[in-house]
Amino acid sequence: IALSYRVADLASRAQGESGRAVAAWKRILELDASEARAKDRLLAFYREQGDFESLADMVRQKLEYTDDPDERLDLLSDLARVQERELGRLEDAVRPYQDTLLLAPQNILALTSLERLYPRIGDWAGQLTILQRKRESFADPRARAEADFQIGALLVDRLDRPDEALESFRLVLSQAPTHEATLRYLERLQDDARVTLAVSMVLEPIYLQQEQWGPLEKTLRLEL
């Protein structure tokens, strides 16, 4: 291994000998796959050359032999960034961020990145999980109410789970009784036979308090 490092170091300094250096570093990893220095040299080389496919593979190899939590977080972030930005593989970018949350459940980069990526790949169940995680991280009642609204809207628009959506919208109204967007969603849900009665019972006192007699009359009819 020492000789291979010597060959690689000499070749990396010589003009036009980068191929020999790469071969030497790879030979080192064939002899000992845990050699971190050879991986670091290859990572730097692939990054410099813009060989992002090989770079992603090398980051994965390094992850296999890295136990330090902080170093793993850095590697996972690097892998996700390469997959998304350089290789355009959105689904492959999701996994490193998911693994990040196993190490650091409130990691802001992973949460915000997944919130951006899940809709782009149509993973609405994943998006729901992220919104629920975000909600739990908020101490401000107004921020939690906004998260509840986003959860409710997602449950209606993408997951067809009106009962759960209604519960989220109840939470919004407990903090903001006149939240217009929530009221519009509830009015839509009134036409869903699965939750018509439950939604109407939520809307009735609101319409009564706001003296909205037309909507109140419709709601009362639906409760019959």
LODREN-406172 format. One record per residue: x negated, y, z negated of N, C-alpha, C, O, CB in turn; residue number from 0; residue in three letters. Coordinates in steps of 0.1 Angstrom, whole numbers, plus 2048, in hexadecimal, padded with zeros to 3 digits. Glycine has a CB too. Layout:
REM residues N
{{X Y Z} {X Y Z} {X Y Z} {X Y Z} {X Y Z} NUM ALA};
...
//
This chain:
REM residues 224
{{7F8 7F4 800} {800 800 800} {7F7 80D 800} {7FA 816 807} {809 800 7F4} 0 ILE};
{{7ED 80C 7F8} {7E4 818 7F8} {7DE 81B 805} {7DD 827 809} {7D8 816 7ED} 1 ALA};
{{7DA 810 80D} {7D4 812 81A} {7DF 818 823} {7DC 821 82C} {7CF 805 81F} 2 LEU};
{{7EB 813 822} {7F6 818 82B} {7F8 827 828} {7FB 82F 831} {803 810 829} 3 SER};
{{7F8 82B 81C} {7F9 839 818} {7EE 841 81F} {7F0 84C 824} {7FA 83B 809} 4 TYR};
{{7E2 83C 81E} {7D6 843 824} {7D8 845 833} {7D6 84F 838} {7C9 83B 821} 5 ARG};
{{7DD 83A 839} {7DF 83B 848} {7EA 845 84B} {7E9 84D 854} {7E3 82D 84D} 6 VAL};
{{7F5 845 843} {800 84E 845} {7FC 85C 843} {7FF 865 84B} {80B 84A 83C} 7 ALA};
{{7F4 85F 839} {7EF 86C 836} {7E7 872 841} {7E8 87D 845} {7E8 86D 829} 8 ASP};
{{7DD 86A 846} {7D4 86E 851} {7DC 870 85D} {7DA 87A 864} {7C9 863 853} 9 LEU};
{{7E5 867 861} {7ED 869 86D} {7F6 875 86C} {7F9 87B 877} {7F5 85C 86F} 10 ALA};
{{7FC 878 861} {805 883 85F} {7FE 891 862} {804 89A 865} {80C 883 852} 11 SER};
{{7F1 891 85F} {7E9 89D 861} {7E4 89E 86F} {7E1 8AA 874} {7DD 89D 857} 12 ARG};
{{7E3 893 877} {7DE 894 884} {7E9 897 88E} {7F4 892 88D} {7D8 886 888} 13 ALA};
{{7E5 8A0 898} {7EF 8A4 8A2} {7F3 898 8AA} {7EB 890 8AF} {7EA 8AF 8AA} 14 GLN};
{{801 896 8AC} {806 88C 8B5} {806 87E 8AF} {808 874 8B6} {7FE 88B 8C1} 15 GLY};
{{803 87D 8A2} {802 870 89B} {80D 86D 891} {80C 864 889} {7F4 86E 894} 16 GLU};
{{818 875 893} {823 873 889} {829 866 88A} {82E 860 87F} {82E 87E 88C} 17 SER};
{{829 860 895} {82F 852 897} {827 848 88E} {82D 83F 888} {82F 84E 8A5} 18 GLY};
{{81A 849 88E} {812 840 886} {815 843 877} {815 839 86F} {803 842 889} 19 ARG};
{{817 84F 873} {819 852 865} {827 84C 861} {828 846 857} {81A 861 863} 20 ALA};
{{831 84D 86A} {83E 848 867} {83D 838 865} {843 832 85C} {848 84B 871} 21 VAL};
{{836 832 86F} {834 824 86E} {82D 81F 861} {831 815 85C} {82C 81F 87A} 22 ALA};
{{824 827 85D} {81C 824 851} {826 825 844} {826 81C 83C} {810 82D 84F} 23 ALA};
{{82D 830 844} {837 831 839} {841 826 838} {845 821 82E} {83E 83F 839} 24 TRP};
{{846 823 844} {850 818 845} {849 80A 840} {850 802 83A} {855 816 853} 25 LYS};
{{83C 809 844} {835 7FC 840} {834 7FC 831} {835 7F1 82B} {827 7FC 846} 26 ARG};
{{832 807 82B} {832 808 81C} {83F 803 816} {83F 7FB 80C} {82E 816 817} 27 ILE};
{{84A 808 81C} {857 804 816} {85A 7F5 819} {861 7EF 811} {862 80D 81D} 28 LEU};
{{854 7F0 823} {856 7E1 826} {84F 7D9 81B} {853 7CF 817} {850 7DD 834} 29 GLU};
{{843 7DF 816} {83C 7D8 80C} {842 7DA 7FE} {842 7D1 7F6} {82D 7DD 80C} 30 LEU};
{{847 7E6 7FC} {84E 7E9 7EF} {859 7F4 7F1} {856 800 7F3} {843 7EF 7E5} 31 ASP};
{{865 7EF 7F2} {871 7F8 7F5} {873 802 7EB} {87B 80C 7ED} {87D 7EF 7F7} 32 ALA};
{{86D 801 7DF} {86F 80B 7D4} {865 817 7D5} {867 820 7CD} {86E 805 7C7} 33 SER};
{{85C 817 7DE} {852 822 7DF} {859 82F 7E2} {85C 832 7EE} {848 81E 7EA} 34 GLU};
{{85A 837 7D8} {861 844 7DA} {859 84E 7E2} {85F 856 7EA} {863 84A 7CC} 35 ALA};
{{84C 84E 7E1} {844 857 7E9} {845 856 7F8} {846 85F 7FF} {835 856 7E5} 36 ARG};
{{845 849 7FC} {847 846 80B} {855 84B 80F} {856 851 81A} {846 837 80E} 37 ALA};
{{85F 849 807} {86D 84E 80B} {86D 85D 80C} {873 862 815} {877 849 800} 38 LYS};
{{866 864 802} {866 872 802} {85F 878 80F} {863 881 815} {85F 878 7F6} 39 ASP};
{{854 871 813} {84D 875 81F} {856 873 82C} {857 87C 834} {840 86D 821} 40 ARG};
{{85D 868 82C} {866 865 837} {872 86F 837} {876 874 842} {86B 857 837} 41 LEU};
{{877 872 82B} {882 87C 82A} {87E 889 830} {885 88F 838} {887 87D 81C} 42 LEU};
{{872 88E 82C} {86D 89B 831} {86B 89A 840} {86E 8A4 847} {860 89E 82A} 43 ALA};
{{866 88F 845} {863 88E 853} {870 88E 85B} {871 895 865} {85B 881 856} 44 PHE};
{{87A 886 857} {886 885 85F} {88E 893 85E} {894 897 868} {88F 87A 859} 45 TYR};
{{88D 899 853} {894 8A6 852} {88D 8B0 85B} {894 8B8 862} {893 8AC 843} 46 ARG};
{{880 8B0 85C} {879 8BA 864} {87C 8B7 873} {87D 8C0 87B} {869 8B8 862} 47 GLU};
{{87D 8AA 876} {87F 8A6 884} {88E 8A7 888} {891 8A6 894} {87A 898 887} 48 GLN};
{{897 8A9 87F} {8A5 8AA 882} {8AB 89C 885} {8B5 89B 88C} {8A7 8B3 88D} 49 GLY};
{{8A4 892 880} {8A9 884 882} {8B2 881 876} {8AE 87A 86D} {89D 879 883} 50 ASP};
{{8BF 885 877} {8C8 885 86C} {8CD 877 869} {8D1 873 85E} {8D3 88E 86E} 51 PHE};
{{8CE 86F 874} {8D2 861 872} {8C8 859 869} {8CC 853 85F} {8D3 85A 87F} 52 GLU};
{{8BB 85B 86C} {8B1 854 864} {8B0 85B 856} {8AE 854 84C} {8A3 855 86B} 53 SER};
{{8B3 868 855} {8B2 86F 849} {8BD 869 83F} {8BB 867 834} {8B4 87E 84A} 54 LEU};
{{8C9 867 845} {8D4 862 83D} {8D1 854 838} {8D3 850 82C} {8E1 862 845} 55 ALA};
{{8CB 84C 840} {8C7 83E 83C} {8BD 83E 831} {8BD 836 828} {8C2 836 849} 56 ASP};
{{8B3 848 832} {8A9 848 828} {8AE 84D 81B} {8AA 849 810} {89D 851 82D} 57 MET};
{{8B8 856 81B} {8BE 85B 80F} {8C5 84F 808} {8C4 84E 7FC} {8C8 867 811} 58 VAL};
{{8CC 847 810} {8D3 83C 80A} {8C9 832 804} {8CB 82D 7F9} {8DB 834 815} 59 ARG};
{{8BD 830 80B} {8B3 827 805} {8AE 82C 7F8} {8AB 825 7EF} {8A8 825 80F} 60 GLN};
{{8AC 839 7F7} {8A7 83F 7EB} {8B1 83E 7E0} {8AD 83C 7D4} {8A3 84E 7ED} 61 LYS};
{{8BD 83F 7E3} {8C8 83E 7D9} {8C7 830 7D2} {8CA 82E 7C7} {8D6 841 7DF} 62 LEU};
{{8C4 826 7DA} {8C4 818 7D5} {8BA 816 7CA} {8BB 80D 7C2} {8C1 80E 7E1} 63 GLU};
{{8AF 81F 7CA} {8A5 81D 7C0} {8A4 829 7B7} {899 82B 7B0} {897 81B 7C7} 64 TYR};
{{8AE 831 7B6} {8AE 83D 7AD} {8B8 83B 7A2} {8C4 839 7A5} {8B1 849 7B5} 65 THR};
{{8B4 83C 796} {8BD 83A 78A} {8C0 848 783} {8CA 849 77D} {8B7 831 780} 66 ASP};
{{8B7 852 785} {8B8 85E 77E} {8C5 865 783} {8C6 868 78F} {8AC 867 780} 67 ASP};
{{8CE 869 77A} {8DB 86E 77E} {8DA 87B 786} {8E1 87D 790} {8E3 871 772} 68 PRO};
{{8D1 884 781} {8CF 891 788} {8CA 88F 797} {8CE 896 7A0} {8C6 89B 781} 69 ASP};
{{8C0 886 798} {8BB 883 7A5} {8C5 87D 7AE} {8C6 880 7BA} {8AE 87A 7A4} 70 GLU};
{{8CD 874 7A8} {8D8 86E 7B0} {8E2 878 7B5} {8E7 877 7C1} {8DF 863 7A8} 71 ARG};
{{8E5 882 7AD} {8EF 88C 7B1} {8E9 894 7BC} {8F0 897 7C6} {8F2 895 7A5} 72 LEU};
{{8DC 897 7BC} {8D6 89F 7C7} {8D6 897 7D4} {8D9 89C 7DE} {8C7 8A3 7C3} 73 ASP};
{{8D3 88A 7D3} {8D2 881 7DF} {8E0 87F 7E5} {8E2 880 7F1} {8CD 874 7DB} 74 LEU};
{{8EA 87E 7DC} {8F8 87C 7E1} {8FD 889 7E8} {903 888 7F2} {901 878 7D5} 75 LEU};
{{8F9 894 7E2} {8FD 8A1 7E9} {8F6 8A2 7F6} {8FC 8A7 800} {8F9 8AD 7E0} 76 SER};
{{8E9 89F 7F7} {8E2 89F 803} {8E8 896 80E} {8EA 89A 819} {8D3 89B 801} 77 ASP};
{{8EB 88A 80A} {8F1 880 813} {8FF 885 819} {901 884 825} {8F3 872 80C} 78 LEU};
{{907 88A 810} {914 88F 814} {913 89B 81E} {91A 89C 828} {91D 893 808} 79 ALA};
{{909 8A4 81B} {907 8AF 823} {902 8AB 831} {907 8B0 83B} {8FD 8B9 81D} 80 ARG};
{{8F9 8A2 832} {8F4 89D 83F} {900 896 847} {901 898 853} {8E9 893 83D} 81 VAL};
{{907 88E 840} {912 887 847} {91C 890 84C} {921 88F 858} {919 87D 83D} 82 GLN};
{{920 89B 845} {92A 8A4 849} {925 8AE 853} {92A 8AF 85E} {930 8AB 83E} 83 GLU};
{{91A 8B5 850} {916 8C0 858} {90D 8BC 864} {90E 8C2 86F} {90E 8CA 84F} 84 ARG};
{{905 8B2 862} {8FB 8AF 86D} {900 8A4 876} {8FE 8A4 882} {8EE 8AB 867} 85 GLU};
{{907 89A 870} {90C 88E 877} {91B 88F 87B} {920 887 883} {909 882 870} 86 LEU};
{{922 898 874} {930 89A 877} {939 88E 873} {943 88B 879} {932 89C 885} 87 GLY};
{{934 886 869} {93B 87A 865} {942 87D 857} {93D 87B 84D} {932 86E 863} 88 ARG};
{{94E 882 859} {955 887 84D} {959 87C 843} {957 87E 837} {962 88E 851} 89 LEU};
{{95D 870 848} {960 865 83F} {954 860 838} {955 85D 82C} {967 85A 847} 90 GLU};
{{949 860 83E} {93C 85C 838} {937 866 82E} {930 863 825} {931 859 842} 91 ASP};
{{93B 873 830} {938 87D 826} {940 87C 819} {93B 881 80F} {93A 88B 82C} 92 ALA};
{{94B 877 81A} {954 876 80E} {94E 86D 804} {94F 870 7F8} {962 870 812} 93 VAL};
{{949 861 808} {944 857 7FE} {939 85D 7F4} {93B 85B 7E8} {93E 84B 805} 94 ARG};
{{92F 864 7F9} {926 869 7EF} {92C 873 7E5} {928 873 7D9} {91B 871 7F7} 95 PRO};
{{936 87B 7EA} {93C 884 7E0} {944 87C 7D6} {945 880 7CA} {945 88E 7E7} 96 TYR};
{{94B 871 7DA} {952 868 7D1} {949 862 7C7} {94C 862 7BB} {959 85D 7D9} 97 GLN};
{{93D 85E 7CC} {933 858 7C2} {92E 863 7B9} {92A 860 7AD} {927 852 7CA} 98 ASP};
{{92D 86F 7BD} {929 87A 7B5} {932 87C 7A9} {92E 87E 79E} {928 888 7BD} 99 THR};
{{93F 87B 7AC} {949 87C 7A1} {949 871 797} {94D 873 78C} {957 87D 7A7} 100 LEU};
{{944 866 79B} {942 85B 791} {937 85E 787} {937 85A 77C} {93E 84E 799} 101 LEU};
{{92D 866 78C} {922 86A 783} {926 877 77B} {923 879 770} {916 86D 78B} 102 LEU};
{{92D 880 782} {930 88D 77D} {93F 891 781} {941 897 78B} {926 898 781} 103 ALA};
{{949 88C 779} {957 88E 77D} {95B 89C 780} {965 89D 787} {95F 888 772} 104 PRO};
{{955 8A6 77B} {959 8B4 77D} {94F 8BB 786} {94E 8C8 786} {95B 8BB 770} 105 GLN};
{{947 8B4 78E} {93D 8BA 797} {945 8C3 7A1} {94D 8BE 7A9} {935 8AF 79E} 106 ASN};
{{942 8D0 7A0} {949 8DA 7A8} {947 8D8 7B7} {950 8D8 7BF} {946 8E8 7A5} 107 ILE};
{{93A 8D5 7BB} {937 8D3 7C9} {93F 8C7 7CF} {945 8C8 7DA} {928 8D1 7CB} 108 LEU};
{{93F 8BC 7C8} {946 8B0 7CC} {955 8B3 7CD} {95C 8AF 7D7} {943 8A4 7C3} 109 ALA};
{{95B 8B9 7C3} {969 8BC 7C3} {96E 8C5 7CE} {977 8C2 7D5} {96E 8C2 7B5} 110 LEU};
{{966 8D0 7D0} {96A 8D9 7DB} {968 8D3 7E8} {96F 8D6 7F2} {963 8E6 7D9} 111 THR};
{{95D 8CB 7EA} {95A 8C5 7F7} {965 8BB 7FA} {969 8BA 806} {94C 8BF 7F7} 112 SER};
{{969 8B3 7F1} {973 8A9 7F3} {981 8AF 7F6} {988 8AB 7FF} {975 89F 7E8} 113 LEU};
{{984 8BA 7EF} {990 8C1 7F2} {990 8C7 800} {99B 8C8 806} {992 8CD 7E8} 114 GLU};
{{985 8CA 806} {984 8CE 813} {984 8C3 81D} {98A 8C4 828} {977 8D6 815} 115 ARG};
{{97E 8B8 81A} {97C 8AC 823} {989 8A4 824} {98C 89F 82F} {970 8A4 81F} 116 LEU};
{{98F 8A1 819} {99A 897 819} {9A5 89B 823} {9AA 893 82B} {9A0 896 80B} 117 TYR};
{{9A9 8A8 824} {9B3 8AC 82E} {9AE 8AA 83C} {9B6 8A6 845} {9B8 8BA 82C} 118 PRO};
{{9A2 8AC 83E} {99C 8AA 84C} {99C 89C 851} {99C 899 85D} {98E 8B0 84C} 119 ARG};
{{99C 892 847} {99C 884 84B} {9AA 87E 848} {9AC 872 84A} {991 87C 844} 120 ILE};
{{9B3 886 843} {9C1 881 841} {9C2 878 835} {9CB 870 834} {9C6 87A 84D} 121 GLY};
{{9B9 87A 82B} {9BA 872 81F} {9C1 87A 814} {9BB 880 80C} {9AC 86E 81A} 122 ASP};
{{9CF 879 815} {9D7 881 80C} {9D7 87C 7FE} {9D9 883 7F4} {9E5 882 811} 123 TRP};
{{9D6 86E 7FC} {9D5 869 7EF} {9C8 86E 7E8} {9C9 871 7DC} {9D6 859 7EF} 124 ALA};
{{9BE 86E 7EF} {9B1 873 7EA} {9B2 882 7E6} {9AD 886 7DC} {9A6 871 7F4} 125 GLY};
{{9B9 889 7EF} {9BB 898 7EC} {9C3 89A 7DF} {9C0 8A3 7D7} {9C2 89F 7F8} 126 GLN};
{{9CD 891 7DD} {9D5 892 7D1} {9CC 890 7C5} {9CE 897 7BB} {9E1 888 7D1} 127 LEU};
{{9C4 886 7C5} {9BB 883 7BA} {9B2 88F 7B7} {9B0 892 7AB} {9B2 877 7BD} 128 THR};
{{9AD 896 7C1} {9A4 8A2 7BF} {9AC 8AD 7B9} {9A7 8B3 7B0} {99E 8A6 7CC} 129 ILE};
{{9B8 8B0 7BE} {9C0 8BA 7B8} {9C4 8B8 7A9} {9C4 8C1 7A1} {9CD 8BC 7C0} 130 LEU};
{{9C6 8AB 7A6} {9C9 8A7 798} {9BD 8A9 790} {9BE 8AE 784} {9CE 899 798} 131 GLN};
{{9B1 8A6 795} {9A5 8A8 78D} {9A3 8B7 78B} {99F 8BB 780} {998 8A2 795} 132 ARG};
{{9A5 8BF 795} {9A3 8CE 794} {9AD 8D3 789} {9A9 8DB 781} {9A6 8D5 7A1} 133 LYS};
{{9B9 8CE 78A} {9C3 8D3 780} {9BE 8D1 772} {9C0 8DA 769} {9D0 8CC 782} 134 ARG};
{{9B9 8C5 76F} {9B5 8C2 762} {9A9 8CA 75D} {9A6 8CB 751} {9B1 8B3 761} 135 GLU};
{{9A2 8D0 767} {996 8D7 763} {999 8E6 760} {991 8ED 75B} {98C 8D7 76F} 136 SER};
{{9A6 8EA 763} {9A9 8F8 761} {9AF 8FA 753} {9B8 8F3 74E} {9B4 8FC 76B} 137 PHE};
{{9AA 904 74C} {9AF 908 73F} {9BA 913 740} {9C3 914 738} {9A4 90D 736} 138 ALA};
{{9B9 91B 74B} {9C2 926 74D} {9D0 920 752} {9D0 919 75C} {9BD 930 757} 139 ASP};
{{9DA 923 74A} {9E8 91E 74E} {9EC 922 75D} {9F2 91A 763} {9F2 923 745} 140 PRO};
{{9E8 92E 761} {9EB 932 76E} {9E4 92A 779} {9EA 927 783} {9E8 941 770} 141 ARG};
{{9D8 927 776} {9D0 91E 77F} {9D6 910 780} {9D7 90A 78B} {9C1 91E 77B} 142 ALA};
{{9DA 90B 774} {9E0 8FE 774} {9ED 8FE 77C} {9F1 8F4 782} {9E2 8FA 765} 143 ARG};
{{9F5 909 77A} {A02 90A 781} {9FF 90A 790} {A07 904 798} {A09 917 77D} 144 ALA};
{{9F5 911 795} {9F2 911 7A3} {9EE 903 7A8} {9F2 8FF 7B3} {9E7 91B 7A7} 145 GLU};
{{9E6 8FC 7A0} {9E3 8EE 7A3} {9EF 8E6 7A4} {9F0 8DD 7AD} {9D8 8E9 799} 146 ALA};
{{9F8 8E7 79A} {A05 8E0 79A} {A0D 8E2 7A7} {A13 8D9 7AD} {A0D 8E3 78E} 147 ASP};
{{A0D 8EF 7AC} {A14 8F2 7B8} {A0D 8EA 7C4} {A14 8E5 7CC} {A14 901 7BA} 148 PHE};
{{A00 8EB 7C5} {9F9 8E4 7D0} {9FC 8D5 7CF} {9FE 8CF 7DA} {9EA 8E7 7CF} 149 GLN};
{{9FC 8CF 7C3} {9FF 8C1 7C2} {A0D 8BE 7C7} {A0F 8B5 7CE} {9FD 8BD 7B3} 150 ILE};
{{A17 8C6 7C2} {A24 8C4 7C6} {A26 8C5 7D5} {A2D 8BD 7DB} {A2D 8CE 7BF} 151 GLY};
{{A20 8CF 7DB} {A21 8D1 7EA} {A1B 8C5 7F1} {A21 8C1 7FB} {A1A 8DE 7EE} 152 ALA};
{{A10 8C0 7ED} {A0A 8B5 7F3} {A13 8A9 7F2} {A14 8A1 7FB} {9FC 8B2 7ED} 153 LEU};
{{A19 8A7 7E6} {A22 89B 7E4} {A2E 89C 7ED} {A33 891 7F2} {A26 89A 7D6} 154 LEU};
{{A33 8A8 7F0} {A3E 8A9 7F9} {A3A 8A8 808} {A3F 8A0 80F} {A45 8B7 7F7} 155 VAL};
{{A30 8B0 80C} {A2C 8B1 81A} {A25 8A5 820} {A26 8A2 82B} {A24 8BD 81C} 156 ASP};
{{A1D 89E 817} {A14 894 81D} {A17 886 817} {A14 87C 81E} {A06 897 81A} 157 ARG};
{{A1C 885 80B} {A1D 878 805} {A2B 873 802} {A2D 867 7FE} {A16 878 7F7} 158 LEU};
{{A35 87B 805} {A43 877 804} {A46 871 7F6} {A4B 866 7F5} {A47 86E 80F} 159 ASP};
{{A42 878 7EC} {A44 874 7DE} {A4C 87F 7D6} {A46 886 7CE} {A37 870 7D7} 160 ARG};
{{A59 881 7D9} {A60 88C 7D4} {A62 88C 7C5} {A62 897 7BF} {A6E 88D 7DA} 161 PRO};
{{A63 880 7BF} {A65 880 7B0} {A59 886 7A9} {A5A 88E 7A0} {A67 872 7AB} 162 ASP};
{{A4D 882 7AE} {A40 887 7A8} {A3F 896 7AB} {A3A 89E 7A3} {A34 880 7AC} 163 GLU};
{{A43 89A 7B7} {A42 8A8 7BB} {A4A 8B1 7B2} {A46 8BB 7AE} {A46 8AA 7CA} 164 ALA};
{{A56 8AC 7AF} {A5F 8B3 7A6} {A59 8B6 799} {A5A 8C1 793} {A6D 8AC 7A5} 165 LEU};
{{A52 8AC 793} {A4C 8AD 786} {A41 8B8 787} {A3F 8C0 77D} {A46 8A0 781} 166 GLU};
{{A39 8B8 792} {A2F 8C3 793} {A35 8D0 794} {A30 8DA 78E} {A26 8C0 7A0} 167 SER};
{{A40 8D1 79C} {A47 8DE 79D} {A4D 8E3 790} {A4D 8EF 78D} {A52 8DE 7A8} 168 PHE};
{{A52 8DA 788} {A57 8DD 77A} {A4B 8E4 772} {A4E 8EE 76B} {A5C 8D1 773} 169 ARG};
{{A40 8DE 773} {A34 8E4 76C} {A31 8F2 771} {A2D 8FB 769} {A28 8DB 76D} 170 LEU};
{{A32 8F4 77E} {A30 902 783} {A3A 90B 77D} {A36 916 778} {A31 902 793} 171 VAL};
{{A46 908 77D} {A51 911 779} {A50 913 76A} {A55 91D 765} {A5F 90B 77C} 172 LEU};
{{A4A 90A 762} {A49 90C 754} {A3F 917 751} {A40 91E 746} {A44 8FF 74D} 173 SER};
{{A36 91A 75B} {A2D 926 759} {A31 932 761} {A2F 93D 75D} {A1F 921 75D} 174 GLN};
{{A38 92F 76C} {A3C 93A 775} {A4A 937 77A} {A4B 932 785} {A32 93C 781} 175 ALA};
{{A54 93B 773} {A62 937 776} {A67 93D 783} {A71 938 789} {A6B 93C 76B} 176 PRO};
{{A60 947 789} {A65 94D 795} {A5B 94A 7A1} {A5B 952 7AA} {A67 95C 794} 177 THR};
{{A53 940 79F} {A49 93D 7A9} {A50 93A 7B7} {A56 92F 7B8} {A40 931 7A5} 178 HIS};
{{A50 943 7C0} {A58 943 7CC} {A55 936 7D5} {A5E 930 7D9} {A55 94F 7D4} 179 GLU};
{{A48 933 7D7} {A45 927 7DF} {A4A 91A 7D9} {A4F 912 7E0} {A36 926 7E1} 180 ALA};
{{A4A 919 7CC} {A4F 90D 7C5} {A5E 90D 7C7} {A64 902 7CA} {A4C 90E 7B6} 181 THR};
{{A65 918 7C6} {A74 918 7C8} {A77 914 7D6} {A81 90D 7D8} {A79 926 7C4} 182 LEU};
{{A70 918 7E0} {A72 914 7ED} {A71 905 7EF} {A79 8FF 7F6} {A69 91C 7F7} 183 ARG};
{{A67 900 7E9} {A65 8F1 7EA} {A71 8EA 7E3} {A75 8E0 7E9} {A58 8ED 7E4} 184 TYR};
{{A75 8EF 7D8} {A80 8E8 7D1} {A8D 8E9 7D9} {A95 8E0 7D9} {A82 8EF 7C3} 185 LEU};
{{A8F 8F4 7E0} {A9B 8F5 7E9} {A9A 8EB 7F4} {AA4 8E6 7F8} {A9C 903 7EE} 186 GLU};
{{A8E 8E9 7F9} {A8C 8DE 803} {A90 8D0 7FE} {A96 8C8 804} {A7E 8DE 809} 187 ARG};
{{A8B 8CE 7F1} {A8D 8C1 7EB} {A9C 8BF 7E8} {AA0 8B3 7E6} {A85 8C0 7DF} 188 LEU};
{{AA4 8C9 7E7} {AB2 8C7 7E4} {AB8 8BF 7EF} {AC2 8B8 7EC} {AB9 8D5 7E3} 189 GLN};
{{AB3 8BF 7FB} {AB9 8B8 806} {AB4 8A9 807} {AB8 8A1 80F} {AB5 8BE 813} 190 ASP};
{{AAB 8A6 7FD} {AA6 898 7FC} {AAF 890 7F2} {AAE 893 7E6} {A97 897 7F8} 191 ASP};
{{AB7 887 7F7} {AC0 880 7EF} {ABA 879 7E3} {AC1 876 7D9} {AC8 876 7F7} 192 ALA};
{{AAD 876 7E4} {AA6 86F 7D9} {AA5 878 7CC} {AA4 873 7C1} {A98 86A 7DD} 193 ARG};
{{AA5 885 7CE} {AA2 88E 7C3} {AAC 89A 7C3} {AAA 8A3 7BB} {A94 893 7C3} 194 VAL};
{{AB7 899 7CA} {AC0 8A4 7CB} {AC5 8A9 7BE} {AC4 8B5 7BA} {ACC 8A1 7D4} 195 THR};
{{ACA 89F 7B6} {AD0 8A3 7A9} {AC5 8A9 79F} {AC8 8B3 799} {AD7 897 7A3} 196 LEU};
{{ABA 8A2 79F} {AAF 8A7 796} {AAA 8B5 799} {AA8 8BD 791} {AA3 89D 796} 197 ALA};
{{AA9 8B7 7A6} {AA4 8C5 7AB} {AAF 8CF 7A8} {AAC 8DA 7A3} {AA1 8C4 7BA} 198 VAL};
{{ABB 8CC 7AA} {AC6 8D5 7A8} {AC7 8D9 799} {ACA 8E5 796} {AD4 8CF 7AC} 199 SER};
{{AC4 8D0 790} {AC5 8D3 782} {AB9 8DC 77E} {ABA 8E3 774} {AC4 8C6 77A} 200 MET};
{{AAE 8DC 785} {AA3 8E5 783} {AA7 8F3 788} {AA4 8FD 782} {A96 8E0 78A} 201 VAL};
{{AAD 8F3 794} {AAF 900 79A} {ABB 908 794} {ABC 914 794} {AB2 8FE 7A9} 202 LEU};
{{AC5 900 78E} {AD1 907 789} {ACE 912 77F} {AD3 91D 781} {ADA 8FC 783} 203 GLU};
{{AC7 90F 775} {AC5 91A 76B} {ABC 926 771} {ABE 931 76D} {ABD 915 75F} 204 PRO};
{{AB4 923 77A} {AAC 92E 781} {AB5 937 789} {AB5 943 788} {AA1 928 78A} 205 ILE};
{{ABE 931 791} {AC7 939 799} {AD1 941 790} {AD4 94C 793} {ACF 930 7A2} 206 TYR};
{{AD5 93A 785} {ADE 941 77C} {AD7 94D 775} {ADD 958 775} {AE3 937 771} 207 LEU};
{{ACB 94C 771} {AC4 957 76B} {AC1 962 775} {AC2 96E 771} {AB7 952 765} 208 GLN};
{{ABF 95E 781} {ABC 969 78C} {AC8 96E 793} {AC7 976 79B} {AB2 963 796} 209 GLN};
{{AD4 968 78F} {AE1 96C 794} {AE1 96A 7A4} {AE6 973 7AB} {AE4 97B 791} 210 GLU};
{{ADC 95F 7A8} {ADC 95B 7B6} {AE8 952 7B8} {AE7 946 7B7} {ACF 954 7BB} 211 GLN};
{{AF4 959 7BB} {B00 951 7BA} {B02 948 7C6} {B08 93D 7C4} {B0C 95B 7BA} 212 TRP};
{{AFD 94C 7D1} {AFF 943 7DD} {AF7 936 7DB} {AFD 92B 7DC} {AFA 94A 7E9} 213 GLY};
{{AEA 936 7D8} {AE3 92A 7D6} {AE8 922 7CA} {AE8 916 7C9} {AD4 92D 7D4} 214 PRO};
{{AED 92A 7C0} {AF2 923 7B4} {AFF 91B 7B7} {B00 910 7B3} {AF6 92D 7A9} 215 LEU};
{{B07 921 7C0} {B13 919 7C4} {B10 90C 7CB} {B16 902 7C9} {B1C 922 7CD} 216 GLU};
{{B06 90D 7D5} {B02 901 7DC} {AFC 8F7 7D2} {AFF 8EB 7D3} {AF7 905 7E6} 217 LYS};
{{AF4 8FB 7C8} {AEE 8F2 7BF} {AF9 8EB 7B6} {AF8 8DF 7B4} {AE5 8FA 7B6} 218 THR};
{{B03 8F3 7B2} {B0E 8ED 7AA} {B15 8E2 7B2} {B19 8D8 7AD} {B17 8F8 7A5} 219 LEU};
{{B17 8E5 7BF} {B1E 8DB 7C7} {B17 8CF 7C8} {B1C 8C4 7C8} {B21 8E1 7D5} 220 ARG};
{{B09 8D0 7CA} {B01 8C4 7CB} {B01 8BC 7BE} {AFE 8B0 7BF} {AF3 8C8 7CF} 221 LEU};
{{B03 8C2 7B3} {B03 8BB 7A6} {B10 8B3 7A4} {B11 8AA 79B} {B01 8C4 79B} 222 GLU};
{{B1A 8B5 7AC} {B27 8AE 7AA} {B26 8A0 7AF} {B30 898 7AE} {B32 8B6 7B2} 223 LEU};
//
